[in-house]
Amino acid sequence: MTDRAPLVARLEVDAAHPIGRVHDRVFGGFVEHMGRGVYGGLFDPEHPSADAEGFRRDVLDLVRELGITMVRYPGGNFVSGYRWEDGVGPIEQRPRRLNLAWHSVESNRVGLHEFARWAELVGAELMLAANLGTRGVLEALDLAEYALHPAGTARADERRANGREEPFPVRLWCLGNEMDGPWQLGQQTADEYGRLASRTAKALRQLDPALELVACGSSGPLMPTFGSWERTVLRHAYDDVDLLSAHFYAEPVDGDLAAFLASGVALDRYLDDVIGIVDAVRDELGSVRTLGISVDEWNVWYQSRMAASLPTGDNWPEAPALSEDDYCLADAVVVGDLLISLLRRADRVTAACLAQVVNVIAPIAAPADALAWRRATFHPFALTARHARGESLPVAVDAPFIAAGSLGEAPAVSAAAVRTDDGGLTVLLVNRDLEREVDATVVVAGLAPGARVLEAVSLSGPDPLDASTIDAPDRVSPCGNTSTRVEAGVVRVTLPAVSWSLVRVGR
C-alpha cells in the first residue's frame, strides 16, 4: 500500500454479443513423467495418505478442489521417447527405461491403465499424446486400437486381459509434442512433421472418424520457427486435424517484474498471431473448417533454474526433484492474467492445460514426508475453474497504460467476464501496477434490478515476492474485497496493487 493516488479504470461488459461458450476443456491440466510429477506426486504407495491403488489421497482431494477437467498425458518431451507398451501389463514385468527427456530412469509402474484410473478418480477427461518423435503411424494406431477398440483384435483383447474390459474414453489426441524443438527426440522439419501428422491423422480416422486431433504448433512464440512452422504444417494437415497446439511459459527475465506482470499482453499477442496464421492458411486452401487452438502447455515456469537441478552424466536417478518452484504472489497474479487471456478467446481456445499439476511447476506441492498443500498459483486457477463456466463476454477496458519494462507499456488492468449458467456474472480482474491501487467501475448493460455482490475476493499482499510455504501454506491466499459494491447498476471495486480479483454478481 502506498499514499499515491489510485488509478481509475472503466470497464464495459457487452452482454449482448457473447464471444462464445467457455469450453470445459479450457480448465485442463498436464501430467508428464518428469521429476516427481507422477512418482512421489500423484502416485506413492509408501505415503501415509496412499489408497489401495497407490494414489495419494491428499493429492486427489486437492486436484478435485483445483477443478481440473481434462488432463494431458504422458507428455510433453517425455512422450517422444516413450513406448506405451512398457506401461501396460503386469507391473512386475514392466521394463525400466532411460527417460532421455529428463535424464532419469522410468520405472513404468504407472502407465495408461493406472493414469486413466487416476483421471477417473479426479473426474477429468483423458487427453492422450502419441509418440511421433521416435515412432510413427503404426505405433499410434496400435495405441489407439488398444485404447479404443471394444474387443476381438489382438490389441483390444490385450487391454481386456490387462484388466480393462471397456475401451478408454479418449476422444482428444495430440499428434506428438513440440516437434520443432532441438531438445526433442526425433526433432523434425515442418515439412517432415506436417506430412507425418497428416498420415497419422488419416490413419486414426480410419479407426475412429470421430476422434479429435491436435497438430503440433511451434514450441512457443520465441522459437525462430514460429509462424513458418505453423504455415507449413497446416498446408499439409489442415483438413486432417481439429486443433493446433500453442505453448506459452512466462518467467521474469533479469528481474524485470513490470514486464513479467504484463505477461498476459505477450500471450494475447501470441494467440492473436496463431489464430491469424491458422485462418490465413484456411483461406489459402479454401477450407470450410475453422480450427480450434489447444493451449496444452501454459504456466509460469522458471526455466532458467532447470539446469541446476537436471541430472547429468552417469547420474540417472528415478523421479528426481525437478522444477518444484515455490510460486509467489506475482506468479499467481500472472497465472490469473493468463487465464483471462484464454477466456477472452473462448470462440477459438477450446482446450488448455496448466503445466503441470503436482510438484513440477505445479499449483500443488506434495512433499514425500508431509501432506500436500496449495502453492500460490492454486487459487486463481481453482476459483476461475469454479466460477467462470458459461458464456465469455467482451470487456472494453479503459485504463491508464503503465510502464511494463522490456515490453514497453501495458494497460494497468486486464479483465474478462463470464455470464454463468445460473444467470449471474463473474468478472475477473488484474491490476498490474506495482504500487498503485485501481478504482475500477464495471458497467454491465442490462444488469438485472436487484443484482448484488455474491462474492468478491482479491489475491494481493504487501510484497509481490511473498510465497506460501509448507509451514505457512496460507500466506498467499485470497481475501474478501470489502470495497466491492453495486451502485446505480454498475459494479465498483478497488483493486490492490499487483493483484488478481474475482467478483461475482447476481440475485
C-alpha positions as CSV (number, residue, x, y, z in Angstrom):
1,M,0.0,0.0,0.0
2,T,1.3,3.5,-0.9
3,D,0.0,7.0,-0.4
4,R,0.0,7.6,-4.2
5,A,-3.4,8.4,-5.7
6,P,-5.2,5.4,-7.1
7,L,-5.5,4.9,-10.8
8,V,-9.0,5.0,-12.4
9,A,-10.4,2.4,-14.8
10,R,-13.7,2.0,-16.5
11,L,-14.8,-1.4,-17.9
12,E,-17.8,-2.0,-20.1
13,V,-19.2,-5.6,-20.4
14,D,-21.1,-6.3,-23.6
15,A,-23.7,-8.8,-22.5
16,A,-25.5,-8.6,-25.9
17,H,-22.6,-10.1,-28.0
18,P,-21.1,-13.1,-26.3
19,I,-17.7,-14.3,-27.6
20,G,-18.5,-17.9,-27.1
21,R,-19.1,-20.5,-24.5
22,V,-16.2,-21.3,-22.3
23,H,-15.3,-24.9,-23.0
24,D,-14.8,-27.2,-20.1
25,R,-11.5,-28.3,-21.6
26,V,-10.0,-24.9,-21.0
27,F,-9.5,-25.9,-17.4
28,G,-7.3,-28.8,-18.2
29,G,-4.0,-29.8,-16.7
30,F,-0.9,-31.6,-17.8
31,V,0.9,-34.5,-16.2
32,E,4.3,-35.7,-17.6
33,H,6.7,-38.3,-16.5
34,M,9.1,-35.6,-15.3
35,G,10.7,-35.3,-11.9
36,R,8.2,-36.1,-9.1
37,G,5.1,-35.3,-11.1
38,V,4.0,-38.9,-11.2
39,Y,6.1,-40.8,-8.8
40,G,6.0,-39.1,-5.4
41,G,3.4,-36.8,-6.7
42,L,0.1,-38.4,-7.7
43,F,1.4,-42.0,-7.1
44,D,3.3,-43.0,-4.0
45,P,2.3,-46.3,-2.4
46,E,4.5,-45.7,0.6
47,H,2.9,-42.4,1.5
48,P,0.6,-42.4,4.6
49,S,-2.2,-41.0,2.5
50,A,-1.9,-43.6,-0.3
51,D,-5.0,-45.6,-1.2
52,A,-5.1,-49.3,-2.1
53,E,-4.0,-48.4,-5.7
54,G,-1.0,-46.3,-4.6
55,F,-2.6,-42.9,-5.3
56,R,-2.1,-40.2,-2.8
57,R,-5.5,-39.3,-1.4
58,D,-4.2,-35.9,-0.2
59,V,-3.3,-35.1,-3.8
60,L,-6.6,-36.4,-5.2
61,D,-8.5,-34.1,-2.8
62,L,-6.6,-31.0,-3.9
63,V,-6.8,-31.9,-7.6
64,R,-10.6,-32.2,-7.3
65,E,-10.6,-28.8,-5.5
66,L,-8.4,-27.3,-8.2
67,G,-11.1,-28.1,-10.7
68,I,-9.1,-29.9,-13.4
69,T,-11.5,-31.0,-16.1
70,M,-9.1,-32.7,-18.5
71,V,-5.5,-34.0,-18.2
72,R,-2.9,-34.3,-21.0
73,Y,-0.7,-37.4,-20.6
74,P,2.1,-38.7,-20.7
75,G,4.0,-35.7,-22.2
76,G,5.5,-33.4,-23.0
77,N,9.0,-34.1,-24.0
78,F,8.8,-37.5,-22.4
79,V,6.4,-38.8,-25.0
80,S,8.9,-38.6,-27.8
81,G,10.9,-41.4,-26.4
82,Y,8.0,-43.3,-24.8
83,R,7.0,-46.9,-25.7
84,W,3.4,-47.1,-24.5
85,E,3.6,-50.9,-24.4
86,D,6.1,-50.6,-21.5
87,G,3.3,-49.2,-19.3
88,V,0.7,-51.9,-19.6
89,G,0.6,-55.5,-18.4
90,P,1.8,-56.9,-15.0
91,I,3.7,-54.2,-13.2
92,E,6.4,-56.6,-12.0
93,Q,7.2,-57.4,-15.7
94,R,7.4,-53.8,-17.0
95,P,10.9,-52.8,-18.1
96,R,12.9,-50.0,-16.6
97,R,13.9,-47.5,-19.3
98,L,16.0,-44.4,-19.6
99,N,14.0,-41.2,-19.6
100,L,16.2,-39.3,-22.0
101,A,14.0,-36.2,-21.9
102,W,14.7,-35.6,-18.2
103,H,18.0,-37.6,-17.7
104,S,16.4,-40.1,-15.3
105,V,15.1,-43.6,-15.1
106,E,11.5,-44.5,-15.8
107,S,10.1,-47.5,-13.8
108,N,6.9,-47.7,-15.8
109,R,4.9,-48.5,-12.6
110,V,2.4,-46.0,-13.9
111,G,1.1,-46.4,-17.4
112,L,-2.1,-46.0,-19.4
113,H,-4.3,-48.1,-17.1
114,E,-3.1,-46.5,-13.9
115,F,-3.2,-43.0,-15.2
116,A,-6.7,-43.4,-16.7
117,R,-7.9,-44.7,-13.3
118,W,-6.4,-41.6,-11.6
119,A,-8.1,-39.4,-14.1
120,E,-11.4,-41.1,-13.3
121,L,-10.9,-40.6,-9.6
122,V,-10.4,-36.8,-10.1
123,G,-13.3,-36.6,-12.7
124,A,-11.1,-35.5,-15.5
125,E,-11.2,-36.3,-19.2
126,L,-8.1,-38.0,-20.5
127,M,-6.2,-36.4,-23.4
128,L,-3.5,-38.8,-24.8
129,A,-0.3,-37.8,-26.7
130,A,1.1,-40.2,-29.3
131,N,4.8,-40.5,-29.9
132,L,5.6,-39.1,-33.3
133,G,9.2,-38.3,-32.4
134,T,10.9,-41.7,-32.4
135,R,7.8,-43.7,-33.6
136,G,5.1,-43.1,-36.2
137,V,1.8,-44.1,-37.8
138,L,1.8,-47.8,-36.9
139,E,2.6,-47.3,-33.2
140,A,-0.1,-44.6,-32.9
141,L,-2.6,-47.0,-34.5
142,D,-1.6,-49.8,-32.1
143,L,-2.1,-47.5,-29.1
144,A,-5.5,-46.3,-30.4
145,E,-6.6,-49.8,-31.1
146,Y,-5.5,-50.9,-27.6
147,A,-7.3,-47.9,-26.0
148,L,-10.5,-47.7,-28.1
149,H,-11.5,-50.9,-29.9
150,P,-14.1,-52.9,-27.9
151,A,-12.8,-56.5,-28.4
152,G,-11.9,-59.2,-30.9
153,T,-8.5,-57.9,-32.0
154,A,-5.0,-58.6,-30.7
155,R,-4.6,-55.1,-29.1
156,A,-8.2,-54.8,-27.8
157,D,-8.0,-58.3,-26.2
158,E,-4.6,-57.4,-24.7
159,R,-6.3,-54.5,-23.0
160,R,-9.0,-56.7,-21.7
161,A,-6.5,-59.3,-20.5
162,N,-4.8,-56.4,-18.6
163,G,-7.9,-55.7,-16.7
164,R,-9.9,-53.2,-18.7
165,E,-12.9,-54.7,-20.3
166,E,-14.3,-51.4,-21.7
167,P,-12.4,-49.1,-24.0
168,F,-10.8,-46.0,-22.5
169,P,-12.9,-42.8,-23.2
170,V,-10.2,-40.9,-25.0
171,R,-11.5,-38.5,-27.7
172,L,-8.8,-35.9,-27.8
173,W,-5.3,-36.9,-29.1
174,C,-2.1,-35.0,-29.5
175,L,0.0,-35.9,-32.6
176,G,3.4,-35.6,-30.9
177,N,4.9,-32.8,-28.9
178,E,7.0,-29.7,-29.7
179,M,8.5,-31.4,-32.8
180,D,10.4,-28.3,-33.9
181,G,12.4,-28.2,-30.6
182,P,16.1,-29.1,-30.8
183,W,15.7,-30.7,-27.4
184,Q,13.0,-33.1,-28.7
185,L,13.9,-36.7,-29.5
186,G,13.1,-37.1,-33.2
187,Q,13.1,-33.3,-34.0
188,Q,11.7,-32.7,-37.5
189,T,11.4,-30.1,-40.1
190,A,8.0,-28.6,-40.6
191,D,7.6,-30.5,-43.9
192,E,8.6,-33.8,-42.3
193,Y,6.3,-33.3,-39.3
194,G,3.4,-31.9,-41.4
195,R,3.5,-35.0,-43.7
196,L,3.7,-37.4,-40.7
197,A,0.9,-35.6,-38.8
198,S,-1.3,-35.8,-41.9
199,R,-0.6,-39.5,-42.5
200,T,-1.2,-40.3,-38.8
201,A,-4.4,-38.3,-38.6
202,K,-5.8,-40.0,-41.7
203,A,-5.0,-43.4,-40.3
204,L,-6.5,-42.7,-36.9
205,R,-9.7,-41.5,-38.6
206,Q,-9.9,-44.8,-40.4
207,L,-10.0,-46.4,-36.9
208,D,-12.4,-43.8,-35.5
209,P,-13.6,-40.9,-37.6
210,A,-14.9,-39.1,-34.5
211,L,-11.5,-38.6,-32.8
212,E,-10.4,-35.0,-32.2
213,L,-6.8,-34.5,-33.2
214,V,-4.3,-31.8,-32.3
215,A,-1.3,-31.0,-34.5
216,C,1.8,-29.5,-33.0
217,G,2.4,-25.8,-33.4
218,S,5.8,-24.5,-32.8
219,S,7.1,-24.8,-29.3
220,G,6.5,-21.2,-28.4
221,P,6.4,-17.6,-29.6
222,L,10.2,-17.1,-29.2
223,M,11.1,-20.0,-31.4
224,P,12.8,-19.0,-34.7
225,T,10.4,-21.4,-36.4
226,F,7.3,-19.8,-35.1
227,G,5.0,-18.7,-37.9
228,S,6.7,-20.5,-40.7
229,W,6.3,-23.8,-38.9
230,E,2.5,-23.4,-38.4
231,R,2.0,-22.4,-42.0
232,T,3.9,-25.3,-43.4
233,V,2.5,-27.9,-41.1
234,L,-1.1,-26.8,-41.8
235,R,-0.6,-26.7,-45.5
236,H,0.0,-30.5,-45.2
237,A,-2.5,-31.3,-42.5
238,Y,-5.2,-28.6,-42.1
239,D,-8.2,-30.7,-43.1
240,D,-6.9,-33.7,-41.2
241,V,-6.8,-32.2,-37.7
242,D,-9.2,-30.2,-35.4
243,L,-6.9,-28.1,-33.3
244,L,-3.4,-26.6,-33.4
245,S,-1.3,-26.6,-30.2
246,A,0.2,-23.4,-28.7
247,H,2.6,-23.5,-25.8
248,F,3.4,-20.5,-23.6
249,Y,5.5,-20.1,-20.5
250,A,6.1,-16.8,-18.6
251,E,9.2,-16.1,-16.5
252,P,10.7,-12.9,-15.2
253,V,13.8,-12.0,-17.2
254,D,16.7,-10.2,-15.4
255,G,14.4,-9.3,-12.5
256,D,12.1,-7.3,-14.8
257,L,8.9,-7.7,-12.6
258,A,7.0,-5.0,-14.5
259,A,7.3,-6.9,-17.8
260,F,6.6,-10.2,-16.1
261,L,3.3,-8.8,-14.7
262,A,2.3,-7.9,-18.2
263,S,2.8,-11.5,-19.5
264,G,-0.9,-11.5,-20.4
265,V,-0.1,-8.9,-23.1
266,A,2.5,-11.2,-24.5
267,L,0.1,-14.2,-24.5
268,D,-2.6,-12.0,-26.2
269,R,-0.2,-11.1,-29.0
270,Y,0.9,-14.7,-29.4
271,L,-2.6,-16.1,-29.6
272,D,-3.7,-13.4,-32.0
273,D,-0.7,-14.3,-34.2
274,V,-1.5,-18.0,-34.0
275,I,-5.2,-17.5,-34.9
276,G,-4.3,-15.2,-37.7
277,I,-1.9,-17.7,-39.2
278,V,-4.4,-20.6,-38.9
279,D,-7.1,-18.6,-40.6
280,A,-4.8,-17.4,-43.3
281,V,-3.9,-21.0,-44.2
282,R,-7.6,-21.8,-44.1
283,D,-8.4,-19.1,-46.6
284,E,-5.4,-20.0,-48.8
285,L,-6.6,-23.6,-49.0
286,G,-10.2,-22.7,-49.4
287,S,-11.2,-24.9,-46.5
288,V,-14.6,-24.5,-44.9
289,R,-13.3,-25.6,-41.5
290,T,-12.1,-23.4,-38.7
291,L,-9.6,-25.0,-36.4
292,G,-9.5,-24.5,-32.6
293,I,-6.5,-23.7,-30.6
294,S,-5.2,-26.1,-27.9
295,V,-3.0,-24.2,-25.4
296,D,-2.0,-27.5,-24.0
297,E,1.0,-26.2,-22.1
298,W,0.9,-22.9,-20.2
299,N,2.1,-21.6,-16.9
300,V,4.8,-19.6,-15.1
301,W,8.0,-21.7,-15.4
302,Y,11.4,-20.6,-14.1
303,Q,13.2,-22.5,-16.9
304,S,16.5,-20.6,-16.1
305,R,16.7,-22.6,-12.8
306,M,16.3,-26.0,-14.6
307,A,20.0,-26.5,-15.4
308,A,21.0,-26.5,-11.7
309,S,18.6,-29.4,-10.9
310,L,18.7,-31.5,-14.0
311,P,20.9,-34.7,-13.6
312,T,23.8,-35.1,-15.9
313,G,26.5,-37.6,-16.9
314,D,26.3,-41.0,-15.2
315,N,23.7,-39.8,-12.8
316,W,20.3,-41.4,-13.8
317,P,18.1,-41.1,-10.8
318,E,14.5,-42.3,-10.5
319,A,12.0,-39.4,-10.1
320,P,14.4,-36.7,-9.1
321,A,13.1,-33.3,-7.8
322,L,12.9,-31.0,-10.9
323,S,11.4,-27.6,-11.3
324,E,9.5,-27.6,-7.9
325,D,9.1,-23.8,-8.0
326,D,7.8,-22.1,-4.9
327,Y,5.4,-19.7,-6.5
328,C,5.0,-16.2,-5.2
329,L,2.2,-13.7,-5.3
330,A,3.4,-12.1,-8.6
331,D,3.4,-15.6,-10.1
332,A,-0.2,-16.2,-9.0
333,V,-1.3,-12.9,-10.4
334,V,0.3,-13.7,-13.8
335,V,-1.4,-17.2,-13.8
336,G,-4.7,-15.4,-13.2
337,D,-4.0,-13.0,-16.0
338,L,-3.1,-15.8,-18.5
339,L,-6.4,-17.4,-17.7
340,I,-8.1,-14.1,-18.5
341,S,-6.4,-14.2,-21.9
342,L,-7.7,-17.7,-22.6
343,L,-11.3,-16.8,-21.5
344,R,-11.3,-13.8,-23.8
345,R,-10.8,-16.2,-26.8
346,A,-13.4,-18.7,-25.9
347,D,-14.5,-18.9,-29.5
348,R,-11.1,-20.3,-30.6
349,V,-9.3,-21.6,-27.5
350,T,-11.3,-24.8,-26.8
351,A,-8.6,-26.7,-24.9
352,A,-5.9,-25.6,-22.5
353,C,-3.6,-27.4,-20.0
354,L,-2.0,-25.9,-17.0
355,A,1.5,-27.4,-17.0
356,Q,1.8,-29.2,-14.7
357,V,-0.5,-30.4,-11.8
358,V,1.6,-31.9,-9.0
359,N,5.1,-30.9,-7.8
360,V,6.6,-30.0,-11.2
361,I,5.9,-26.3,-12.0
362,A,2.6,-27.0,-10.2
363,P,-0.1,-25.4,-8.1
364,I,0.1,-28.4,-5.7
365,A,3.2,-29.4,-3.7
366,A,3.3,-33.0,-2.5
367,P,6.2,-33.5,-0.1
368,A,7.4,-37.0,0.5
369,D,7.1,-36.7,4.2
370,A,4.1,-34.5,4.7
371,L,0.6,-33.8,3.3
372,A,0.1,-31.9,0.0
373,W,-0.6,-28.2,0.1
374,R,-1.6,-25.4,-2.2
375,R,1.0,-23.1,-3.8
376,A,0.0,-19.5,-4.5
377,T,-0.9,-20.3,-8.1
378,F,-3.5,-22.8,-7.0
379,H,-6.0,-20.1,-6.0
380,P,-6.7,-18.1,-9.3
381,F,-7.0,-21.4,-11.2
382,A,-9.3,-23.0,-8.7
383,L,-11.6,-20.0,-8.4
384,T,-11.7,-19.4,-12.1
385,A,-12.5,-23.0,-12.9
386,R,-15.3,-23.0,-10.3
387,H,-16.9,-19.7,-11.3
388,A,-16.1,-18.9,-14.9
389,R,-18.4,-21.5,-16.6
390,G,-20.8,-20.1,-19.1
391,E,-20.5,-17.5,-21.9
392,S,-17.5,-15.3,-22.2
393,L,-18.5,-11.7,-22.8
394,P,-16.4,-8.9,-24.4
395,V,-15.0,-6.4,-21.9
396,A,-13.8,-3.0,-23.2
397,V,-11.1,-1.7,-20.7
398,D,-10.4,2.0,-20.5
399,A,-7.4,2.1,-18.1
400,P,-4.1,4.0,-18.0
401,F,-1.1,2.5,-19.6
402,I,1.8,1.8,-17.2
403,A,5.5,1.1,-17.7
404,A,6.0,-2.6,-18.4
405,G,9.8,-2.9,-18.5
406,S,11.1,-4.6,-21.6
407,L,7.5,-4.9,-23.0
408,G,7.2,-1.1,-23.2
409,E,3.8,-0.1,-21.9
410,A,0.7,-2.2,-21.0
411,P,-2.8,-1.5,-19.7
412,A,-2.8,-1.3,-15.9
413,V,-5.9,-3.5,-15.8
414,S,-6.8,-6.8,-17.5
415,A,-10.2,-8.3,-17.3
416,A,-12.6,-11.0,-18.5
417,A,-16.3,-11.6,-17.9
418,V,-18.4,-14.7,-18.0
419,R,-22.2,-14.9,-17.9
420,T,-22.7,-18.0,-15.8
421,D,-25.2,-20.7,-16.4
422,D,-27.3,-19.6,-13.3
423,G,-27.7,-16.1,-14.9
424,G,-25.1,-14.4,-12.8
425,L,-21.9,-12.6,-13.8
426,T,-18.3,-13.4,-12.9
427,V,-15.7,-10.7,-13.6
428,L,-12.0,-11.4,-13.3
429,L,-9.6,-8.5,-12.9
430,V,-5.9,-8.0,-12.7
431,N,-4.1,-4.9,-11.5
432,R,-0.6,-5.0,-13.0
433,D,0.7,-1.8,-11.3
434,L,3.5,-2.4,-8.9
435,E,2.5,0.4,-6.4
436,R,-1.0,1.9,-7.1
437,E,-4.5,0.7,-6.4
438,V,-7.0,1.0,-9.2
439,D,-10.6,2.3,-8.6
440,A,-12.5,0.3,-11.2
441,T,-16.0,0.8,-12.4
442,V,-17.6,-2.1,-14.3
443,V,-20.6,-1.2,-16.4
444,V,-22.9,-4.0,-17.5
445,A,-25.7,-3.1,-19.9
446,G,-28.9,-4.6,-18.6
447,L,-27.6,-5.6,-15.2
448,A,-30.7,-7.1,-13.6
449,P,-32.5,-5.0,-11.0
450,G,-31.7,-6.2,-7.5
451,A,-28.3,-7.5,-8.5
452,R,-25.9,-7.7,-5.7
453,V,-22.4,-8.8,-4.9
454,L,-22.4,-12.5,-4.2
455,E,-18.6,-12.8,-3.7
456,A,-15.6,-10.6,-4.1
457,V,-12.0,-11.7,-3.3
458,S,-8.6,-10.4,-4.1
459,L,-5.2,-12.1,-4.1
460,S,-2.8,-9.5,-3.0
461,G,-0.2,-8.6,-0.4
462,P,2.5,-6.2,0.8
463,D,5.3,-7.9,-1.1
464,P,4.7,-9.4,-4.6
465,L,7.6,-11.8,-4.0
466,D,5.9,-13.4,-0.9
467,A,5.3,-17.1,-1.3
468,S,3.3,-19.7,0.6
469,T,5.4,-22.4,2.3
470,I,4.7,-25.8,3.9
471,D,4.9,-24.1,7.2
472,A,2.7,-21.1,6.1
473,P,0.5,-22.6,3.4
474,D,-2.0,-19.7,3.6
475,R,0.5,-16.8,3.4
476,V,-0.6,-16.0,-0.2
477,S,-4.3,-16.7,-0.4
478,P,-7.5,-14.8,-1.4
479,C,-9.1,-12.5,1.0
480,G,-12.5,-10.8,0.8
481,N,-12.5,-7.5,-1.1
482,T,-14.8,-5.3,1.1
483,S,-14.6,-2.3,-1.4
484,T,-16.9,-4.1,-3.9
485,R,-20.4,-2.8,-4.3
486,V,-23.2,-2.4,-6.8
487,E,-24.4,1.2,-7.2
488,A,-26.8,2.6,-9.8
489,G,-26.4,-0.5,-12.0
490,V,-22.6,-0.6,-12.0
491,V,-20.1,-2.6,-10.0
492,R,-17.4,-0.6,-8.2
493,V,-14.3,-2.3,-6.8
494,T,-10.8,-1.1,-5.7
495,L,-8.1,-3.4,-7.0
496,P,-4.9,-3.6,-4.8
497,A,-1.6,-3.1,-6.4
498,V,-0.2,-6.4,-8.0
499,S,-3.5,-8.3,-7.5
500,W,-5.9,-10.7,-9.1
501,S,-9.6,-10.4,-8.2
502,L,-12.8,-12.2,-8.8
503,V,-16.2,-10.6,-8.4
504,R,-19.5,-12.5,-8.7
505,V,-22.7,-10.5,-9.2
506,G,-26.2,-12.0,-9.2
507,R,-29.6,-12.0,-7.4
